[in-house]
Amino acid sequence: MKTRLFHKGISPIRVLPLGYLGVICVGTLLLMLPAASYDAPLPFLDALFTATSASCVTGLVVVDTGTYFTPFGQAVVLLLIQVGGLGLVTLTSFFALAAKRRMG
């Protein structure tokens, strides 16, 4: 049986990881902007770690979010947390529905 593919050959099982990767990349770039911090712009690895941690809803940070980031940077971190939480809820709901369908 052939799996139906999305645009340009992306299978449905790859959409969620690629979505997270895209959110992390955009978040990293936004956190590296000079407008995101009061001091010097955040280095790449620190911005990548912060974006990954926020979007995966772990809460680990390299710098103090309240004092290092401007309101724009804080909004980026907040948006990453919200999008990551939405993805987590979507994934767990999908698995709960799939498990319920198999049990019956």
QUIMOTA-V640184 format. One record per helix or strand of 2 or more residues. SS is the DSSP state (h for helix, s for strand). FROM is the first residue (numbers start at 0). TO is the last residue. If there is no record, write none. Layout:
# QUIMOTA-V640184
[[SS & FROM & TO] [SS & FROM & TO]]
This chain:
# QUIMOTA-V640184
[[h & 6 & 8] [h & 11 & 30] [h & 33 & 35] [h & 43 & 54] [h & 64 & 67] [h & 70 & 102]]
